[in-house]
Structures are given as C-alpha cells and as structure tokens.
C-alpha cells in the first residue's frame, strides 16, 4: 500500500495580515487580510482548482472561525463547502498576544514558544490535544480534509500527524497563503508537501 487510498490533510494557511507582516503573535485577535493577503488567497484558490487538485471534490472543508482564515477560504472559492470549527483557531498567546518574539525575549531571554509556552494562554498540552482532535477526525472520516487555519496551529497539526511531540512544530516554518499536505509513506504518516508557495510567484 502506497498510502494513496488513505485520508490526507491539506493545510492552507491564511493570507497576510498587518501583524503577520511584522511578526506579531496573532492568536485570537480577529484581524482582516491585507490587500496582499487577499491577492494571495485568490492565487491559492486558483492553484487548488487546477490539476492535480481540481477543487478537491471529495474533501471535507473546515475553517477556523477567525476572519483571516474564513476570508482566505472564501477568496479561495471554498466558502460554500466549508464548516467553521473552533478547534482550528490559532494558539491562544495569552499575555503575549500582539508581541513580537524579540519583545518577549527582552523580558525572557532565550524564550521559545514551543518549549516555554505563554502566560495567561493555552498550554502546549492543550494545543497538542486540539491538534490530536484534527488528526483523529481525518483518520476516522476516511476522506481528505482541507483546512484553512493559522501558522502555529497548522504546524502543531503536522507535528502530531507525524506522531512527534508538539514541540517539533518549532522546526516547521509556514508562510502566509502556503499549501502543505500531510499524507503517508506506505503505512507511516508522512509529509507529502510542505510550505509550498509556488502559486505566489510572479
């Protein structure tokens, strides 16, 4: 078995926002897309309608309820098929919402989100549990999932799909409006495509 008959997770990160442009941790703040984010969401949709994707006709489409993910889903052309799922919301950064990593490290030298977590927000264990819900849904449903969500949470899903500790997400970069696929290598969960932004090239 090469894994082709097994469910995959197709990950679509939302387009650029003002805070993603300048590196601010954007958890539950409901920011709109920038003009560049709108264009890139449309390009992502164009790509998903072409071969080999052809609109992923058999996939279940799920989106975070936050505006930047919902709008990316709509602009990509999947709003009529999408279900909002609170599980897909971004990491709750608590007291670090809106701050950049250098700002946080000014008070906590060497701080790392995936090792140290955040005060007043979600724990790494809670984020891992949410990611496990996504993985379980994909494997139980038996069909592909197309997810419109957020950088850090999509990275957490990838880590847990690979059966790694959620902290492995620190090693997985994810650009705005990128496309990734979690699938199989024979019977082993694998990454088929990661952080692909070919559709954003001039």
C-alpha positions in Angstrom: 0.0 0.0 0.0 1.5 3.4 -1.0 -1.0 5.5 1.1 -2.9 6.8 -1.9 -6.2 5.4 -0.6 -5.7 6.9 2.8 -7.0 10.2 4.0 -4.7 13.2 3.8 -4.8 16.6 5.4 -4.4 19.6 3.1 -3.2 22.7 5.0 -3.9 26.2 3.8 -2.5 29.0 5.9 -4.4 32.3 5.7 -3.1 35.2 3.8 -1.0 38.1 5.2 -2.4 40.4 7.9 -0.7 43.5 9.4 0.5 41.5 12.4 1.8 38.6 10.3 3.8 41.2 8.2 5.6 42.5 11.3 6.0 39.3 13.2 3.4 40.0 16.0 1.9 36.9 17.6 -1.7 36.9 16.4 -3.8 34.4 18.3 -7.4 35.2 18.9 -7.2 38.9 17.7 -9.6 39.0 14.7 -7.6 40.9 12.1 -8.5 41.3 8.4 -6.3 40.3 5.5 -4.1 43.0 3.9 -4.5 43.7 0.2 -1.6 41.4 -0.5 -3.2 38.7 1.7 -6.4 39.0 -0.4 -4.4 38.5 -3.7 -2.5 35.6 -2.3 -5.7 33.9 -1.1 -7.1 34.2 -4.6 -4.0 32.7 -6.1 -4.1 29.8 -3.6 -7.7 29.1 -4.8 -6.6 29.2 -8.4 -4.0 26.6 -7.7 -6.4 24.3 -5.8 -8.7 24.4 -8.8 -6.0 23.2 -11.2 -4.6 19.7 -11.6 -3.8 17.7 -9.6 -6.2 19.2 -7.0 -9.2 20.0 -9.2 -11.0 21.6 -6.3 -10.6 18.5 -4.0 -14.2 17.4 -4.8 -14.2 14.6 -2.2 -12.6 16.6 0.6 -14.3 17.9 3.7 -13.5 21.6 4.0 -13.1 23.1 7.5 -12.1 26.6 8.6 -11.1 28.5 11.7 -13.9 30.9 12.7 -11.4 33.8 12.7 -11.8 36.3 9.9 -8.4 35.9 8.3 -8.9 32.2 7.8 -12.6 32.5 6.8 -11.8 35.2 4.3 -9.0 33.1 2.8 -11.4 30.2 2.5 -13.9 32.4 0.8 -11.5 34.0 -1.6 -10.0 30.6 -2.5 -13.5 29.6 -3.5 -14.4 27.1 -0.8 -16.9 29.0 1.4 -19.9 27.2 0.1 -18.5 23.9 1.2 -16.8 25.0 4.4 -17.8 24.3 8.0 -16.4 26.5 10.8 -14.6 24.5 13.5 -13.4 26.3 16.7 -10.7 23.6 17.1 -8.8 25.2 14.2 -8.3 28.6 16.0 -4.8 29.8 16.4 -2.7 29.2 19.6 -4.0 31.4 22.4 -1.0 33.5 23.2 -2.5 35.0 26.3 -0.3 37.8 27.7 1.9 37.7 24.7 -0.8 38.5 22.2 0.4 41.2 19.8 4.0 41.0 20.8 7.0 40.0 18.7 9.5 37.4 19.7 12.2 39.9 20.3 9.9 42.0 22.6 9.1 38.9 24.6 12.8 37.9 24.8 13.6 41.3 26.2 11.9 40.2 29.4 12.6 36.4 29.0 16.0 35.9 27.3 16.0 32.8 25.2 12.2 32.3 25.3 10.8 29.9 22.8 7.1 29.4 22.3 7.3 25.6 21.6 9.5 25.0 24.7 8.3 27.6 27.2 4.7 28.3 26.3 2.9 31.5 27.3 1.4 33.0 30.5 -2.3 33.5 30.5 -3.0 31.5 27.3 -3.0 27.9 26.2 -0.5 25.3 27.4 1.4 23.3 24.9 -0.5 20.3 26.1 -3.8 22.0 25.3 -2.6 22.9 21.8 -1.4 19.3 21.3 -4.8 18.0 22.4 -6.5 20.2 19.8 -4.2 19.1 17.1 -4.9 15.5 18.0 -8.6 16.1 17.5 -7.9 17.2 13.9 -5.7 14.1 13.3 -8.3 11.8 14.7 -11.1 13.4 12.6 -9.0 12.9 9.5 -8.2 9.3 10.2 -11.8 8.4 11.3 -13.5 10.2 8.4 -11.7 8.3 5.7 -11.6 11.3 3.3 -9.3 14.2 2.8 -9.6 17.3 4.9 -8.9 20.8 3.5 -8.1 23.1 6.5 -8.0 26.9 6.5 -6.2 27.8 9.6 -3.2 29.5 11.2 0.6 29.1 11.1 1.3 27.9 14.6 -1.7 25.6 14.9 -1.2 24.1 11.4 2.4 23.4 12.5 1.1 21.7 15.6 -1.2 19.5 13.5 1.8 18.5 11.4 3.8 17.5 14.4 1.1 15.4 15.8 0.3 13.8 12.4 3.9 12.7 12.4 3.4 11.3 15.9 6.0 13.7 17.2 5.9 15.8 20.3 4.1 19.1 19.6 7.4 20.9 20.2 8.6 19.5 16.8 6.5 22.3 15.3 9.3 24.7 16.1 11.2 23.1 13.2 8.4 23.7 10.6 8.1 27.1 9.0 4.9 28.1 7.3 4.4 31.1 5.1 1.1 33.0 4.6 -1.1 31.5 1.9 1.1 28.5 1.7 0.0 25.0 0.8 1.0 21.8 2.6 -0.1 18.2 2.5 0.1 15.6 5.3 -0.2 12.1 3.9 1.5 8.7 4.0 4.6 6.8 3.1 3.3 3.3 2.9 1.8 2.8 6.4 3.7 5.6 8.0 2.3 9.2 8.4 4.5 11.5 6.3 4.8 14.9 4.8 3.9 14.9 1.1 4.3 18.7 0.6 5.3 21.5 2.9 5.2 25.3 2.8 4.7 25.4 -0.9 4.2 28.9 -2.3 4.7 28.3 -6.0 1.3 29.9 -6.7 2.5 33.2 -5.1 5.5 33.6 -7.5 5.2 36.5 -10.0 
